[in-house]
Structure formats: C-alpha cells, structure tokens
Amino acid sequence: DESRATLELLPLRCFFDQSAVRYIQRFFSANTNGSDAEENDGDELDDELINVFFQTFKVFPCKLKVDYMPEKMDVDAFRDGNYVEILNLCPLEEMVLTLQEVENNDLSGWGSVFRELAGKWIEDICATQAH
C-alpha cells in the first residue's frame, strides 16, 4: 500500500527540555521492525500504520515558537563533531522559526518521515535563520 500525505500546520508553540529532545531522537531512530510475535488483527493494523510507505509526504511552511531548556552539554560529543551540542550552552526563549515547505518522496515508516523532515528543516534553519 502506498500513501500520499500533505500537511498544513497552524503556528506551533513548543516547550522542550533536553531530556525530552533526547527521548524524541531515540524514539524516532529506533528500529520499528521488531521480532516476529504472535499475529492477530490488532498487530497487523499496528504494523500497517507504523510501516506505511509514502510515495510523497509534503508539509507546507509554518511558524514555530520554541522555548528550550538545556541540562548539560556533552563535551565529548562536541569534540567528536556533534556541533548540535552547542545549543546546550544556554536556554532559548521565544525563538521564532519559519519551517519551510518540505516534500519527501519514497519513504517507508513514520520514523524515516520525521527524520527527513527534521533534517531538511534543521539544514534550512542553519543556513537561513541561525543569526
């Protein structure tokens, strides 16, 4: 089964702390293909929702206001090239971002959809709005 999705979002307001962001990262990077368990109708429906294939997934531009509260900076990760750790130096309050239109093609599973969206939005923010 193939799906096509188009989202138009209202302006969003998000409050994050560092532990929530790390949880979200681990959640979407987890492997959704678990071991074979007992199959019943509910499990099959869940598998279809998780492993859906998107021919296209498009999100229109939207505004995002973010408050971020860091807990600690991982200096070793920063030394290893993870420059996102620099965001953990100070809190962000009422930072307004414009998330640009993104269209992805041929993605399998919600994890890959959100990874691609986040990657493209972060790339655009760093190139055009990080000032």
Residue frames relative to the residue before (quaternion, step in Angstrom):
aa qw qx qy qz dx dy dz
D 1.0000 0.0000 0.0000 0.0000 0.00 0.00 0.00
E 0.1512 -0.7790 0.6044 0.0711 3.53 -0.96 0.92
S 0.1463 -0.7864 0.5965 0.0653 3.54 -1.10 0.74
R 0.1690 -0.7217 0.6574 0.1356 3.49 -1.35 0.39
A 0.0402 -0.8071 0.5890 -0.0075 3.57 -0.88 0.94
T 0.0334 -0.7543 0.6556 0.0100 3.52 -1.15 0.79
L 0.0741 -0.8121 0.5788 0.0023 3.57 -0.73 1.11
E 0.0560 -0.7400 0.6687 0.0462 3.50 -1.13 0.77
L 0.1479 -0.8376 0.5253 0.0263 3.55 -0.43 1.26
L 0.4514 -0.6280 0.5577 0.3015 3.53 -1.20 0.60
P 0.6578 -0.4699 0.3633 0.4632 3.62 -1.16 0.23
L 0.2347 -0.7953 0.5525 0.0849 3.56 -0.96 0.94
R 0.1448 -0.7464 0.6415 0.1021 3.55 -1.20 0.61
C 0.0224 -0.8259 0.5620 -0.0396 3.59 -0.64 1.12
F 0.1300 -0.7456 0.6502 0.0671 3.51 -1.10 0.85
F 0.0220 0.8108 -0.5814 0.0637 3.60 -0.57 1.17
D 0.1135 -0.7062 0.6776 0.1709 3.46 -1.33 0.33
Q 0.7170 -0.4896 0.2825 0.4079 3.55 -1.22 0.42
S 0.6524 0.5161 -0.3347 0.4426 3.61 0.92 -0.76
A 0.6308 0.5205 -0.3375 0.4661 3.63 1.05 -0.69
V 0.6449 0.5171 -0.3210 0.4621 3.59 0.96 -0.83
R 0.6609 0.4970 -0.3106 0.4688 3.61 0.93 -0.85
Y 0.6234 0.5309 -0.3378 0.4641 3.59 1.03 -0.74
I 0.6572 0.5074 -0.3076 0.4649 3.58 0.91 -0.91
Q 0.6354 0.5241 -0.3295 0.4615 3.59 0.97 -0.82
R 0.6801 0.4765 -0.2948 0.4726 3.61 0.86 -0.92
F 0.6359 0.5493 -0.3359 0.4256 3.58 0.96 -0.84
F 0.7601 0.3886 -0.2197 0.4722 3.59 0.78 -0.98
S 0.6635 0.4670 -0.3299 0.4824 3.60 1.18 -0.22
A 0.4769 0.6719 -0.4373 0.3605 3.60 1.28 -0.11
N 0.5087 -0.6321 0.4969 0.3078 3.53 -1.19 0.66
T 0.2924 -0.7856 0.5223 0.1569 3.59 -0.64 1.09
N 0.6134 0.5326 -0.3631 0.4563 3.60 1.21 -0.13
G 0.0922 -0.8215 0.5623 0.0184 3.57 0.03 1.30
S 0.6840 -0.4392 0.3537 0.4627 3.54 -1.30 -0.11
D 0.5951 -0.5693 0.4247 0.3760 3.54 -1.24 0.47
A 0.0717 -0.7897 0.6093 -0.0017 3.53 -0.69 1.13
E 0.7182 -0.3703 0.3124 0.4995 3.53 -1.28 -0.11
E 0.2474 -0.7722 0.5673 0.1442 3.54 -0.96 0.88
N 0.1083 0.7393 -0.6625 0.0526 3.50 -1.07 0.86
D 0.7477 -0.4148 0.2561 0.4508 3.57 -1.26 0.15
G 0.6448 0.5298 -0.3246 0.4453 3.62 0.97 -0.79
D 0.6611 0.5016 -0.3093 0.4644 3.59 0.95 -0.85
E 0.6424 0.5197 -0.3331 0.4541 3.58 0.98 -0.79
L 0.6398 0.5143 -0.3226 0.4713 3.58 0.98 -0.80
D 0.6432 0.5134 -0.3192 0.4698 3.60 0.95 -0.87
D 0.6538 0.5117 -0.3153 0.4597 3.61 0.92 -0.87
E 0.6405 0.5185 -0.3300 0.4605 3.59 1.00 -0.77
L 0.6704 0.4919 -0.3029 0.4657 3.59 0.96 -0.81
I 0.6931 0.4716 -0.2791 0.4683 3.60 0.93 -0.85
N 0.7903 0.3293 -0.1510 0.4942 3.59 0.85 -0.95
V 0.2389 0.7945 -0.5237 0.1935 3.58 1.12 0.56
F 0.2948 -0.7370 0.5828 0.1741 3.59 -1.10 0.74
F 0.1740 -0.7887 0.5843 0.0791 3.55 -0.79 1.05
Q 0.3475 -0.7127 0.5748 0.2023 3.53 -0.70 1.12
T 0.7663 -0.0656 0.0359 0.6381 3.57 1.06 -0.83
F 0.0366 -0.7577 0.6513 0.0192 3.54 -1.18 0.68
K 0.0057 0.8296 -0.5521 0.0827 3.54 -0.33 1.31
V 0.0714 -0.7684 0.6354 0.0269 3.55 -1.05 0.88
F 0.3630 -0.7299 0.5398 0.2102 3.57 -0.81 1.04
P 0.6546 -0.5212 0.3576 0.4148 3.62 -1.18 0.40
C 0.0572 0.7834 -0.6185 0.0231 3.55 -1.19 0.59
K 0.4644 -0.6521 0.5258 0.2875 3.54 -1.30 0.38
L 0.0870 -0.7819 0.6172 0.0134 3.53 -1.14 0.79
K 0.1102 -0.7677 0.6281 0.0622 3.58 -0.83 0.99
V 0.0963 -0.8390 0.5349 -0.0256 3.55 -0.63 1.21
D 0.0767 -0.7109 0.6957 0.0684 3.49 -1.24 0.77
Y 0.0178 -0.8109 0.5832 -0.0437 3.59 -0.75 1.07
M 0.1176 -0.7906 0.6000 0.0330 3.55 -0.85 1.05
P 0.2136 -0.7923 0.5587 0.1207 3.61 -0.36 1.21
E 0.3467 -0.7230 0.5579 0.2142 3.54 -1.27 0.45
K 0.7683 -0.1950 0.1512 0.5907 3.57 0.86 -0.96
M 0.3964 -0.6931 0.5518 0.2406 3.54 -1.24 0.55
D 0.3238 -0.7274 0.5757 0.1860 3.56 -0.95 0.95
V 0.2725 -0.8083 0.5047 0.1329 3.56 -0.05 1.33
D 0.6384 0.5306 -0.3365 0.4446 3.61 0.98 -0.77
A 0.6482 0.4991 -0.3168 0.4800 3.60 0.98 -0.80
F 0.6264 0.5322 -0.3284 0.4654 3.58 1.05 -0.76
R 0.6540 0.5065 -0.3029 0.4733 3.61 0.99 -0.85
D 0.6859 0.4794 -0.2752 0.4733 3.58 1.12 -0.70
G 0.6757 -0.5353 0.2824 0.4210 3.59 1.26 0.19
N 0.5225 0.6067 -0.4366 0.4103 3.61 1.21 0.12
Y 0.1200 -0.8604 0.4944 0.0290 3.56 0.27 1.32
V 0.4724 0.6520 -0.4484 0.3881 3.59 1.25 -0.07
E 0.5445 0.6403 -0.3853 0.3808 3.60 1.19 -0.52
I 0.5529 0.6184 -0.4015 0.3883 3.60 1.15 -0.45
L 0.5709 0.5919 -0.3744 0.4285 3.60 1.22 -0.45
N 0.6526 0.5343 -0.3084 0.4399 3.57 1.21 -0.45
L 0.4655 0.6830 -0.4440 0.3461 3.59 1.21 0.27
C 0.8151 -0.0130 0.0390 0.5778 3.58 0.96 -0.78
P 0.5675 -0.6131 0.4225 0.3516 3.58 -1.13 0.55
L 0.2955 -0.7092 0.6094 0.1959 3.53 -1.27 0.49
E 0.0551 -0.8069 0.5880 0.0066 3.57 -0.86 0.97
E 0.8646 -0.0653 -0.0133 0.4981 3.53 -0.83 1.14
M 0.2248 0.7660 -0.5568 0.2295 3.57 0.92 0.94
V 0.1898 -0.7921 0.5742 0.0829 3.59 -0.69 1.10
L 0.0496 -0.7880 0.6133 -0.0229 3.55 -0.82 1.10
T 0.2521 -0.7135 0.6245 0.1931 3.52 -1.24 0.51
L 0.2269 -0.7678 0.5878 0.1163 3.55 -0.58 1.18
Q 0.3529 -0.7774 0.4885 0.1801 3.55 -0.51 1.22
E 0.6419 -0.5044 0.4074 0.4093 3.54 -1.29 0.32
V 0.0428 -0.7865 0.6160 -0.0119 3.53 -0.97 0.93
E 0.0097 -0.7687 0.6394 0.0135 3.53 -1.04 0.82
N 0.0816 -0.7880 0.6102 0.0036 3.54 -0.77 1.13
N 0.1875 -0.7827 0.5862 0.0929 3.54 -1.14 0.65
D 0.8668 0.1386 -0.1053 0.4672 3.52 -1.28 0.62
L 0.3494 0.7147 -0.5230 0.3060 3.56 0.60 1.19
S 0.2037 -0.7795 0.5845 0.0959 3.54 -1.03 0.85
G 0.8241 0.1861 -0.1692 0.5075 3.57 -0.67 1.13
W 0.5866 -0.6084 0.4202 0.3304 3.52 -1.19 0.68
G 0.5966 0.5822 -0.3611 0.4180 3.59 1.05 -0.68
S 0.6878 0.4640 -0.2877 0.4784 3.58 0.89 -0.88
V 0.5993 0.5541 -0.3613 0.4508 3.61 1.09 -0.65
F 0.7189 0.4411 -0.2593 0.4705 3.59 0.79 -1.01
R 0.6045 0.5459 -0.3557 0.4583 3.61 1.09 -0.63
E 0.6773 0.4871 -0.2887 0.4697 3.58 0.90 -0.91
L 0.6385 0.5193 -0.3267 0.4647 3.59 0.95 -0.85
A 0.6823 0.4862 -0.2911 0.4619 3.57 0.80 -1.01
G 0.6479 0.5307 -0.3216 0.4418 3.59 0.92 -0.86
K 0.6962 0.4643 -0.2791 0.4709 3.57 0.88 -0.92
W 0.6530 0.5028 -0.3204 0.4672 3.58 1.00 -0.78
I 0.6524 0.5055 -0.3186 0.4662 3.61 0.93 -0.83
E 0.6307 0.5309 -0.3268 0.4621 3.59 0.99 -0.80
D 0.6792 0.4806 -0.2840 0.4764 3.58 0.94 -0.92
I 0.6456 0.5195 -0.3253 0.4555 3.60 0.93 -0.84
C 0.6688 0.4968 -0.3020 0.4634 3.59 0.92 -0.89
A 0.7028 0.4745 -0.2692 0.4566 3.59 1.03 -0.78
T 0.8394 0.2488 -0.0885 0.4751 3.59 0.92 -0.83
Q 0.8036 0.3109 -0.1440 0.4867 3.62 1.10 -0.54
A 0.5598 0.6010 -0.3985 0.4082 3.61 1.21 -0.07
H 0.3869 0.7096 -0.5015 0.3086 3.55 0.12 1.30
